[in-house]
Amino acid sequence: MSKVSIIVAVSQNNAIGKENKLLYWLPNDLKRFKALTTGHTVIMGRNTFESLPKGALPNRRNLVLSTNPNAEFPGAEHFSSLEEALAACKEEEEVFIMGGASVYKQAMPVADAIYLTIIEDVTKDADAFFPEIKEEEWKETGREAHPVDEKHHYPYIFIDYERR
């Protein structure tokens, strides 16, 4: 089976979005996302795909989940379930789950790794949240803290987890 990795940026209260938009714009988080996912498969829900400013992400196999059989996603493959999308992935590849909230929730039981960015802020006005990362299920394998700077208005931390 493929290695299934979740990649996500959350606030301190696990908020990930509002009205189908990211809550924060962190250039270094976007660079990390691109570095980790380029050359791999990314799986996302319909809303996440529709929120991408330029459509399908370049240099990646884009898989979109939607129960609408007539939905079209230019530059991406359409699957009706996470299970179906994962079954279509090659065994040797790493697959990245990139949202949104319902796809993350479905992926948590099958994920092998989580690449988490925590923005040190509490979002009061979010409508999408990431599931709790339970310490008994996940072990931290890496941590890199970053302070506020001219391009980043909040401190943030990159944390890598592997399933126990």
N, C-alpha and C positions, 0 to 999 in steps of 0.2 A: 504494500500500500504506500501511497505517496506520503511524504512528511507534510502534515497540515499545520500551518503557522498562522496565527492571528496577528494582525498589525493594526494598532489603534492608538489614537491620542485621546486622553481623557483629562478632565479637570479633577480636582481633589474629591469631588462628590460623584465621580464616574460619569459626568455628563459628556456626551460626544457631539451633540448637534441641536440645532433649532431650525424648524421649518426647512429641513433638507439642506442645511448649510453647516459647514464646520464652524466651531465656536472661536477658534484661534487660528492665526496665521503665523506659523513659526518656520522661517526658511530652513533652519537646520533639521527640523522634523521632516519637512518635505524632501530634503536631500537624503536623509536616512531612508525614508520610504522608497525613493527612487533607487538608491543603491541596493537595497535589500530585494526589491521586487523585479527589477529589470532582468529580462531573460527568463522569467518564471511565469507561472500562471497566477492570475488574480481572479478571485471569485467575489462577486458583489450582488446586492439586491438591485432591483429596478430603480428605486429612488436614488441610490448611490450612483448608479450609472448616469441617470438623468442629471445629477448634480455636477458631473464632470464638465469643466468649462469647454474642453475641446473634444469631448466624446471619448471613445476607447483610448486607453493608455498605450502609448507607443512602446514597442520592443517588449511587449508582454502579451501572453495569450489571455484575453478578456473573456470571462464566463459570467453571464448575468442570469440571476434567478428571477423568474416571474411565472405565476400560474396562468397568465393570459397566453393561450397558445398562438394568438395572432400578433403578439408584441414583436416589434423589430428593434434590434440594437445594432446599428451600423458598426462594423469592425469587431463585433463580439459574437460569441456563441450563446444561444439561449437554452436554458435548462429549467425544468419545472420544479426541481428540488435540489437541495444541497447534496443529497446522496447520489442523485443522478449525475450532477456535475463532478463530484469526486470520483465516481466510477469511470468517467471519461478521461481522467488524468493518468498519465503514465506513472508507473510505480517508482521510477528513479527520480522524479521531479519533486521539488518543494512547491507547495501550493499555498498562496497567501489569501486569507480571508480578510477583506477590507471594508466590511460593513454592508448595511447599517445594523441597527440595534437587533432586529429579529434574526438576521443572518449570524451575527456574533453569538446570540443566545443558542441557536441551533448548532453552531460550530464548537462551542465550549466542551461538550462531552467527547468530541472526536479529535480535538486539537492536540498536537504534540509540543507546541511552543507558542509563546506569546511575546511579541515585540511591542512593548508598551512605552508610550511617552506620557508622563504625568506633568500637566501644567499646574504650577503651584498657585492655583486660584480656585475659588468656589463659584461655580456658575449658578446663578439664581434663576435664570430664565431659559432653561433647556427643556426640550421635549423628547430627547433620545438619550438613553443611558447604556453604558456597558455593564454586563453582568459582574457580580462580585468574583474576584480571584481568591479562591479558598486556599489558605496556606497548606492545608493537609493534602491538597491535590497538586500544588505547584511549588517548585523550588526556584529561588532566584539564582541566576547564573552570571549576571552581569549588571552593573549599575554605573551610570555616568551622569553626574549632576552638572548643570550649566546655569550660570547667573544671568541676570538681566543684562542686556547690552543694547547697542543702538538699533539692532534689528529684531530684538526679542523683548517684548514689554513685560514678560513674566519669567521668573526662573522656571526651569523644567528639568526633568530627569528622564533619561532613557533607562529602562529596566528590561532585562531579558529573563524569561521564565522557561523552564522545561517541566513537562509533566513528571510527577514523582513516580 
